[in-house]
Structure formats: C-alpha cells, structure tokens
C-alpha cells in the first residue's frame, strides 16, 4: 500500500483537454485520416533511439505479461472539426476528423513511458512538433452509467505496464489488427485508402465496446451505442486518450456478478460502481488522461443541465 500511495501523485493526475464534444457524437460524425505521414519521427540522437529497445527489454524481463502490438498513433494538434468543439464551446460539433499513424507498444514504453520521455520532446508551442518523436498511441476509455446512475470504475492490477494500482474507466486501445492493419500497405490506393479510413473510424467505436465487455463482463447487448465526448492528454508522458459515454441497462447491483466472469478481469483487481460525488473524490488517484475523461463527462453533464434549464425557461416564457 505504501508503494501505491507513492505512485498516486498529483503530477500523474494532471491533464489537458484537447477536444471536447459535450453533446456526444456518433460514428457518422467522425472520420479518420490514417497515413504514414502521421507516424512518429525517429529522434536524431542515435543513443536516445537505442534506449527504446533497452527500456523495453528491461520492462519485459520484469513483467512476463507485457507484449508488443501495433497501435494507432495520435498526431497531436492535427484533428479538424466543424463547429465550436473546444473546451467550453457552446455550439455543436458537426464533424471531427482524427489524423492517425501507426506505432507499437514497445515504442510507447520506450518513449512516452521511459524515464527519458522529456528528452524525446521538442521545444515548441505546436504539439505536432513537440511530440513528433514520441509514440503517443491513442488510448480509449468509457464512462459507463448504470440504470441507477452509478459510474463504473476499475482499480488497475499491479501487473499492468502503465499506472498499476490506479483507478481508471474501462478501456484500452483501438487495435489496428482488428481492421487488418499490420503496417502501411493499403492506403496508397485512393479507393482502398478511403475504405480503410472508414474501417479505422468504426474501430474507434467498436473497440471501446470490446474493451468494456472484456474488462467488466457486461454483455454488449446491455450497452448503448457509444458517444464520443472528447480527447484528453495526461501531462506526464504526454499520453492521449479518447473518451466515450455509454449507458448500461443493468442496475449497479448486477455489475459485480458480471465482473466476476470478465475475460480480461486480470487487468484489474476491483470494480466499483460509484456516485458522481464519489467519482470526483477518486480523480486524484486516476492517471491524468482518465482524470481528463472525468472532466469531459462533467462538461457533458453541464451541457445537459443547461439544455434542461433553457427548456424550462422557454416553457415558463410561453406561459
């Protein structure tokens, strides 16, 4: 427990909201530009580049459950949108385009999660330049609301590679292999590239449902279609994650039973169903990207409250 307390530091919980869509948007309002041009740029220092494999080998030796795999790389500062979708924006975003490249978990561990991670950053106000040498795989998380308005939170296992023992929303990563991507080989043809982009877009939404099912044991039939509510970044390690809002038809009392048979239950040690006030108290013990996920959920709730108050006010004016 002492080790856990040391790891739950305020620095690791700091975040930045990169994109907020508090009304929630569906797959038809999201597109992806998947291209090699959005891949990581190797660092010019050969010793720093060599450290990536060294860090990975050391981490892998100490944790047999770690394995390498392809991930989608988030190209910082290069999403585009129609409408006012920034944090605090009041107008609805009609469309968001995410620009993604390809990376892998090994490079993520050797850049973002390395003790040398700040050496991979470039001094610039432009995040696409500042983070050009980092892996920055796009993670995902789901704010799941049960039928009695409780939120599902997991406590991460001590065997996971990132922020062991912390509270998180269910999630993981969209997977390139789920849409047949092992390397950049298909997007060169315009027609094939467009089809691939559509498949990657759908994977952004399909993957979060898969992660929820695997980590909580809740069947997909009990989950609403996910709504994309934004992207946050953990300031420590410049780690990006996209977040979704999902409704669950089960009462919170049913969730522990479902969790007991979760396929990936080994990735966490506990599941909690908590009120909004309880959730707020847990945020200081969340990685920054998930703390940011909570902030995105708060923005969504605030928007719903504003809409309700506006509707009530309009009805009173009519009378």
MARPA-156458 format. One record per residue (C-alpha): residue in one letter; x, y, z; residue number from 0. Coordinates in pm, whole numbers. Example, Ala and Ser with C-alpha at 12.3 -4.5 7.8 and 13.67 -1.06 7.14 Angstrom:
2
aa: A, x: 1230, y: -450, z: 780, i: 0
aa: S, x: 1367, y: -106, z: 714, i: 1
END
This chain:
319
aa: X, x: 0, y: 0, z: 0, i: 0
aa: X, x: 291, y: 238, z: 67, i: 1
aa: X, x: 415, y: 186, z: -286, i: 2
aa: X, x: 67, y: 253, z: -422, i: 3
aa: X, x: 40, y: 576, z: -225, i: 4
aa: X, x: 371, y: 696, z: -367, i: 5
aa: X, x: 258, y: 624, z: -722, i: 6
aa: X, x: -68, y: 817, z: -681, i: 7
aa: X, x: 94, y: 1156, z: -711, i: 8
aa: X, x: -69, y: 1482, z: -824, i: 9
aa: X, x: 171, y: 1515, z: -1118, i: 10
aa: X, x: 47, y: 1193, z: -1274, i: 11
aa: X, x: -314, y: 1311, z: -1244, i: 12
aa: X, x: -267, y: 1638, z: -1432, i: 13
aa: X, x: -435, y: 1660, z: -1771, i: 14
aa: X, x: -525, y: 1882, z: -2063, i: 15
aa: X, x: -848, y: 1868, z: -2262, i: 16
aa: X, x: -753, y: 1857, z: -2631, i: 17
aa: X, x: -1104, y: 1824, z: -2770, i: 18
aa: X, x: -1445, y: 1841, z: -2604, i: 19
aa: X, x: -1771, y: 1723, z: -2762, i: 20
aa: X, x: -2006, y: 1753, z: -2462, i: 21
aa: X, x: -2319, y: 1665, z: -2661, i: 22
aa: X, x: -2160, y: 1336, z: -2772, i: 23
aa: X, x: -2111, y: 1244, z: -3136, i: 24
aa: X, x: -2176, y: 924, z: -3330, i: 25
aa: X, x: -1962, y: 735, z: -3585, i: 26
aa: X, x: -2127, y: 923, z: -3874, i: 27
aa: X, x: -1982, y: 1246, z: -3733, i: 28
aa: X, x: -1625, y: 1116, z: -3703, i: 29
aa: X, x: -1373, y: 1037, z: -3975, i: 30
aa: X, x: -1011, y: 927, z: -3973, i: 31
aa: X, x: -716, y: 1016, z: -4193, i: 32
aa: X, x: -484, y: 718, z: -4148, i: 33
aa: X, x: -147, y: 781, z: -4308, i: 34
aa: X, x: 223, y: 710, z: -4274, i: 35
aa: X, x: 273, y: 1088, z: -4267, i: 36
aa: X, x: 127, y: 1080, z: -3913, i: 37
aa: X, x: 379, y: 825, z: -3786, i: 38
aa: X, x: 642, y: 904, z: -3525, i: 39
aa: X, x: 961, y: 1070, z: -3648, i: 40
aa: X, x: 1277, y: 897, z: -3513, i: 41
aa: X, x: 1487, y: 1114, z: -3284, i: 42
aa: X, x: 1813, y: 1239, z: -3439, i: 43
aa: X, x: 2010, y: 1128, z: -3131, i: 44
aa: X, x: 2105, y: 763, z: -3201, i: 45
aa: X, x: 2173, y: 690, z: -2834, i: 46
aa: X, x: 1824, y: 809, z: -2740, i: 47
aa: X, x: 1674, y: 595, z: -3016, i: 48
aa: X, x: 1872, y: 294, z: -2892, i: 49
aa: X, x: 1730, y: 348, z: -2545, i: 50
aa: X, x: 1384, y: 248, z: -2672, i: 51
aa: X, x: 1479, y: -118, z: -2714, i: 52
aa: X, x: 1680, y: -112, z: -2390, i: 53
aa: X, x: 1386, y: 20, z: -2189, i: 54
aa: X, x: 1150, y: -233, z: -2347, i: 55
aa: X, x: 1378, y: -529, z: -2280, i: 56
aa: X, x: 1419, y: -427, z: -1917, i: 57
aa: X, x: 1044, y: -382, z: -1868, i: 58
aa: X, x: 959, y: -707, z: -2046, i: 59
aa: X, x: 1206, y: -906, z: -1833, i: 60
aa: X, x: 1039, y: -779, z: -1519, i: 61
aa: X, x: 682, y: -840, z: -1641, i: 62
aa: X, x: 606, y: -1152, z: -1845, i: 63
aa: X, x: 251, y: -1029, z: -1919, i: 64
aa: X, x: 378, y: -741, z: -2135, i: 65
aa: X, x: 365, y: -797, z: -2511, i: 66
aa: X, x: 426, y: -582, z: -2814, i: 67
aa: X, x: 149, y: -498, z: -3059, i: 68
aa: X, x: 56, y: -239, z: -3319, i: 69
aa: X, x: -131, y: 74, z: -3203, i: 70
aa: X, x: -276, y: 380, z: -3370, i: 71
aa: X, x: -60, y: 688, z: -3319, i: 72
aa: X, x: -242, y: 1014, z: -3243, i: 73
aa: X, x: -100, y: 1303, z: -3441, i: 74
aa: X, x: -112, y: 1588, z: -3191, i: 75
aa: X, x: -259, y: 1919, z: -3296, i: 76
aa: X, x: -389, y: 1781, z: -3623, i: 77
aa: X, x: -753, y: 1694, z: -3568, i: 78
aa: X, x: -1000, y: 1911, z: -3754, i: 79
aa: X, x: -1361, y: 1985, z: -3675, i: 80
aa: X, x: -1667, y: 2172, z: -3796, i: 81
aa: X, x: -1838, y: 2382, z: -3530, i: 82
aa: X, x: -1707, y: 2502, z: -3195, i: 83
aa: X, x: -1587, y: 2187, z: -3020, i: 84
aa: X, x: -1323, y: 2331, z: -2793, i: 85
aa: X, x: -1349, y: 2303, z: -2418, i: 86
aa: X, x: -1622, y: 2537, z: -2306, i: 87
aa: X, x: -1759, y: 2569, z: -2661, i: 88
aa: X, x: -2131, y: 2629, z: -2690, i: 89
aa: X, x: -2201, y: 2522, z: -3049, i: 90
aa: X, x: -2237, y: 2164, z: -3159, i: 91
aa: X, x: -1954, y: 1999, z: -3349, i: 92
aa: X, x: -2095, y: 1858, z: -3673, i: 93
aa: X, x: -1788, y: 1657, z: -3768, i: 94
aa: X, x: -1445, y: 1561, z: -3631, i: 95
aa: X, x: -1153, y: 1426, z: -3834, i: 96
aa: X, x: -875, y: 1248, z: -3645, i: 97
aa: X, x: -534, y: 1206, z: -3808, i: 98
aa: X, x: -372, y: 879, z: -3709, i: 99
aa: X, x: -48, y: 700, z: -3786, i: 100
aa: X, x: 93, y: 365, z: -3676, i: 101
aa: X, x: 313, y: 283, z: -3377, i: 102
aa: X, x: 355, y: -7, z: -3134, i: 103
aa: X, x: 350, y: -75, z: -2761, i: 104
aa: X, x: 726, y: -130, z: -2747, i: 105
aa: X, x: 793, y: 221, z: -2880, i: 106
aa: X, x: 532, y: 359, z: -2640, i: 107
aa: X, x: 712, y: 204, z: -2344, i: 108
aa: X, x: 1049, y: 323, z: -2478, i: 109
aa: X, x: 940, y: 685, z: -2543, i: 110
aa: X, x: 632, y: 804, z: -2353, i: 111
aa: X, x: 677, y: 571, z: -2055, i: 112
aa: X, x: 1056, y: 596, z: -2040, i: 113
aa: X, x: 1226, y: 789, z: -1760, i: 114
aa: X, x: 1387, y: 979, z: -2051, i: 115
aa: X, x: 1048, y: 1076, z: -2202, i: 116
aa: X, x: 1107, y: 1451, z: -2178, i: 117
aa: X, x: 1424, y: 1415, z: -2389, i: 118
aa: X, x: 1204, y: 1296, z: -2676, i: 119
aa: X, x: 1011, y: 1625, z: -2672, i: 120
aa: X, x: 1096, y: 1921, z: -2896, i: 121
aa: X, x: 1071, y: 2275, z: -2760, i: 122
aa: X, x: 768, y: 2413, z: -2943, i: 123
aa: X, x: 420, y: 2550, z: -2877, i: 124
aa: X, x: 295, y: 2329, z: -3159, i: 125
aa: X, x: 214, y: 1986, z: -3015, i: 126
aa: X, x: 259, y: 1814, z: -3351, i: 127
aa: X, x: 621, y: 1932, z: -3345, i: 128
aa: X, x: 672, y: 1900, z: -2970, i: 129
aa: X, x: 563, y: 1534, z: -2967, i: 130
aa: X, x: 691, y: 1426, z: -3308, i: 131
aa: X, x: 942, y: 1182, z: -3156, i: 132
aa: X, x: 701, y: 1015, z: -2911, i: 133
aa: X, x: 492, y: 707, z: -2982, i: 134
aa: X, x: 173, y: 858, z: -2833, i: 135
aa: X, x: -69, y: 572, z: -2906, i: 136
aa: X, x: -434, y: 673, z: -2885, i: 137
aa: X, x: -594, y: 506, z: -2586, i: 138
aa: X, x: -965, y: 492, z: -2510, i: 139
aa: X, x: -1193, y: 489, z: -2208, i: 140
aa: X, x: -1566, y: 461, z: -2138, i: 141
aa: X, x: -1769, y: 649, z: -1881, i: 142
aa: X, x: -2038, y: 385, z: -1822, i: 143
aa: X, x: -2359, y: 491, z: -1648, i: 144
aa: X, x: -2573, y: 214, z: -1497, i: 145
aa: X, x: -2953, y: 222, z: -1489, i: 146
aa: X, x: -2941, y: 374, z: -1138, i: 147
aa: X, x: -2694, y: 646, z: -1246, i: 148
aa: X, x: -2379, y: 493, z: -1097, i: 149
aa: X, x: -2045, y: 508, z: -1280, i: 150
aa: X, x: -1819, y: 205, z: -1327, i: 151
aa: X, x: -1456, y: 242, z: -1219, i: 152
aa: X, x: -1180, y: -22, z: -1215, i: 153
aa: X, x: -870, y: -44, z: -999, i: 154
aa: X, x: -579, y: -149, z: -1217, i: 155
aa: X, x: -375, y: -459, z: -1144, i: 156
aa: X, x: -17, y: -423, z: -1025, i: 157
aa: X, x: 94, y: -627, z: -1329, i: 158
aa: X, x: -13, y: -379, z: -1597, i: 159
aa: X, x: 251, y: -171, z: -1773, i: 160
aa: X, x: 100, y: 170, z: -1705, i: 161
aa: X, x: -12, y: 324, z: -1374, i: 162
aa: X, x: -59, y: 0, z: -1178, i: 163
aa: X, x: -297, y: 22, z: -883, i: 164
aa: X, x: -473, y: 337, z: -1003, i: 165
aa: X, x: -842, y: 397, z: -1063, i: 166
aa: X, x: -947, y: 407, z: -1429, i: 167
aa: X, x: -1251, y: 391, z: -1651, i: 168
aa: X, x: -1277, y: 67, z: -1852, i: 169
aa: X, x: -1080, y: 98, z: -2174, i: 170
aa: X, x: -761, y: 23, z: -2361, i: 171
aa: X, x: -673, y: 93, z: -2724, i: 172
aa: X, x: -836, y: 67, z: -3066, i: 173
aa: X, x: -648, y: -209, z: -3245, i: 174
aa: X, x: -502, y: -181, z: -3597, i: 175
aa: X, x: -507, y: -560, z: -3637, i: 176
aa: X, x: -885, y: -557, z: -3585, i: 177
aa: X, x: -916, y: -392, z: -3928, i: 178
aa: X, x: -633, y: -589, z: -4091, i: 179
aa: X, x: -354, y: -335, z: -4046, i: 180
aa: X, x: -6, y: -470, z: -3973, i: 181
aa: X, x: 186, y: -196, z: -4150, i: 182
aa: X, x: 129, y: 81, z: -4406, i: 183
aa: X, x: 45, y: -108, z: -4721, i: 184
aa: X, x: -313, y: -34, z: -4819, i: 185
aa: X, x: -370, y: 341, z: -4809, i: 186
aa: X, x: -160, y: 418, z: -5119, i: 187
aa: X, x: -457, y: 341, z: -5345, i: 188
aa: X, x: -715, y: 622, z: -5311, i: 189
aa: X, x: -1022, y: 398, z: -5318, i: 190
aa: X, x: -869, y: 140, z: -5085, i: 191
aa: X, x: -743, y: 417, z: -4858, i: 192
aa: X, x: -1092, y: 565, z: -4823, i: 193
aa: X, x: -1236, y: 225, z: -4734, i: 194
aa: X, x: -957, y: 171, z: -4482, i: 195
aa: X, x: -1024, y: 509, z: -4321, i: 196
aa: X, x: -1390, y: 414, z: -4278, i: 197
aa: X, x: -1290, y: 84, z: -4116, i: 198
aa: X, x: -1050, y: 262, z: -3879, i: 199
aa: X, x: -1323, y: 512, z: -3787, i: 200
aa: X, x: -1561, y: 228, z: -3700, i: 201
aa: X, x: -1285, y: 59, z: -3497, i: 202
aa: X, x: -1268, y: 370, z: -3277, i: 203
aa: X, x: -1625, y: 293, z: -3165, i: 204
aa: X, x: -1624, y: -88, z: -3186, i: 205
aa: X, x: -1306, y: -117, z: -2980, i: 206
aa: X, x: -1444, y: 64, z: -2676, i: 207
aa: X, x: -1740, y: -175, z: -2659, i: 208
aa: X, x: -1499, y: -470, z: -2686, i: 209
aa: X, x: -1285, y: -328, z: -2407, i: 210
aa: X, x: -1587, y: -277, z: -2181, i: 211
aa: X, x: -1716, y: -630, z: -2243, i: 212
aa: X, x: -1374, y: -787, z: -2184, i: 213
aa: X, x: -1289, y: -584, z: -1873, i: 214
aa: X, x: -1627, y: -575, z: -1697, i: 215
aa: X, x: -1815, y: -882, z: -1823, i: 216
aa: X, x: -2114, y: -668, z: -1922, i: 217
aa: X, x: -2263, y: -810, z: -2244, i: 218
aa: X, x: -2261, y: -583, z: -2548, i: 219
aa: X, x: -2639, y: -618, z: -2575, i: 220
aa: X, x: -2670, y: -433, z: -2242, i: 221
aa: X, x: -2468, y: -134, z: -2364, i: 222
aa: X, x: -2589, y: 166, z: -2565, i: 223
aa: X, x: -2405, y: 278, z: -2878, i: 224
aa: X, x: -2104, y: 479, z: -2754, i: 225
aa: X, x: -2096, y: 855, z: -2796, i: 226
aa: X, x: -1757, y: 1021, z: -2844, i: 227
aa: X, x: -1717, y: 1304, z: -2590, i: 228
aa: X, x: -1359, y: 1416, z: -2649, i: 229
aa: X, x: -986, y: 1364, z: -2610, i: 230
aa: X, x: -770, y: 1432, z: -2306, i: 231
aa: X, x: -396, y: 1413, z: -2252, i: 232
aa: X, x: -206, y: 1316, z: -1941, i: 233
aa: X, x: 60, y: 1582, z: -1898, i: 234
aa: X, x: 301, y: 1326, z: -1753, i: 235
aa: X, x: 433, y: 1131, z: -2055, i: 236
aa: X, x: 206, y: 1328, z: -2297, i: 237
aa: X, x: -36, y: 1035, z: -2313, i: 238
aa: X, x: -356, y: 1086, z: -2525, i: 239
aa: X, x: -688, y: 905, z: -2483, i: 240
aa: X, x: -1032, y: 940, z: -2639, i: 241
aa: X, x: -1339, y: 902, z: -2420, i: 242
aa: X, x: -1692, y: 780, z: -2479, i: 243
aa: X, x: -2017, y: 789, z: -2287, i: 244
aa: X, x: -2206, y: 460, z: -2269, i: 245
aa: X, x: -2530, y: 370, z: -2092, i: 246
aa: X, x: -2570, y: 27, z: -1933, i: 247
aa: X, x: -2917, y: -127, z: -1887, i: 248
aa: X, x: -2808, y: -316, z: -1574, i: 249
aa: X, x: -2852, y: -190, z: -1219, i: 250
aa: X, x: -2525, y: -131, z: -1033, i: 251
aa: X, x: -2605, y: -428, z: -805, i: 252
aa: X, x: -2575, y: -660, z: -1107, i: 253
aa: X, x: -2230, y: -543, z: -1217, i: 254
aa: X, x: -2008, y: -728, z: -962, i: 255
aa: X, x: -2159, y: -1062, z: -1068, i: 256
aa: X, x: -2087, y: -987, z: -1434, i: 257
aa: X, x: -1736, y: -867, z: -1348, i: 258
aa: X, x: -1654, y: -1197, z: -1178, i: 259
aa: X, x: -1655, y: -1367, z: -1520, i: 260
aa: X, x: -1486, y: -1089, z: -1718, i: 261
aa: X, x: -1244, y: -1216, z: -1985, i: 262
aa: X, x: -977, y: -958, z: -1900, i: 263
aa: X, x: -1056, y: -934, z: -1530, i: 264
aa: X, x: -686, y: -999, z: -1457, i: 265
aa: X, x: -608, y: -644, z: -1572, i: 266
aa: X, x: -785, y: -505, z: -1266, i: 267
aa: X, x: -824, y: -608, z: -903, i: 268
aa: X, x: -1151, y: -437, z: -815, i: 269
aa: X, x: -1462, y: -293, z: -977, i: 270
aa: X, x: -1652, y: -6, z: -816, i: 271
aa: X, x: -1991, y: 145, z: -903, i: 272
aa: X, x: -1986, y: 496, z: -762, i: 273
aa: X, x: -2192, y: 813, z: -745, i: 274
aa: X, x: -2078, y: 1132, z: -916, i: 275
aa: X, x: -1956, y: 1273, z: -583, i: 276
aa: X, x: -1760, y: 955, z: -509, i: 277
aa: X, x: -1615, y: 960, z: -859, i: 278
aa: X, x: -1493, y: 1316, z: -814, i: 279
aa: X, x: -1306, y: 1211, z: -499, i: 280
aa: X, x: -1132, y: 931, z: -691, i: 281
aa: X, x: -994, y: 1153, z: -967, i: 282
aa: X, x: -675, y: 1243, z: -777, i: 283
aa: X, x: -594, y: 871, z: -788, i: 284
aa: X, x: -651, y: 843, z: -1162, i: 285
aa: X, x: -390, y: 879, z: -1439, i: 286
aa: X, x: -422, y: 1224, z: -1591, i: 287
aa: X, x: -579, y: 1103, z: -1915, i: 288
aa: X, x: -861, y: 937, z: -1714, i: 289
aa: X, x: -891, y: 1240, z: -1486, i: 290
aa: X, x: -945, y: 1427, z: -1811, i: 291
aa: X, x: -1210, y: 1171, z: -1905, i: 292
aa: X, x: -1397, y: 1265, z: -1589, i: 293
aa: X, x: -1367, y: 1634, z: -1685, i: 294
aa: X, x: -1514, y: 1555, z: -2029, i: 295
aa: X, x: -1804, y: 1373, z: -1861, i: 296
aa: X, x: -1862, y: 1676, z: -1635, i: 297
aa: X, x: -1878, y: 1901, z: -1942, i: 298
aa: X, x: -2136, y: 1666, z: -2092, i: 299
aa: X, x: -2346, y: 1675, z: -1774, i: 300
aa: X, x: -2321, y: 2054, z: -1760, i: 301
aa: X, x: -2443, y: 2081, z: -2117, i: 302
aa: X, x: -2741, y: 1856, z: -2042, i: 303
aa: X, x: -2821, y: 2071, z: -1738, i: 304
aa: X, x: -2801, y: 2388, z: -1947, i: 305
aa: X, x: -3033, y: 2241, z: -2210, i: 306
aa: X, x: -3283, y: 2140, z: -1943, i: 307
aa: X, x: -3275, y: 2483, z: -1778, i: 308
aa: X, x: -3316, y: 2654, z: -2115, i: 309
aa: X, x: -3613, y: 2430, z: -2196, i: 310
aa: X, x: -3779, y: 2503, z: -1860, i: 311
aa: X, x: -3719, y: 2876, z: -1904, i: 312
aa: X, x: -3869, y: 2868, z: -2253, i: 313
aa: X, x: -4183, y: 2692, z: -2126, i: 314
aa: X, x: -4220, y: 2949, z: -1847, i: 315
aa: X, x: -4190, y: 3231, z: -2100, i: 316
aa: X, x: -4462, y: 3072, z: -2314, i: 317
aa: X, x: -4699, y: 3065, z: -2019, i: 318
END
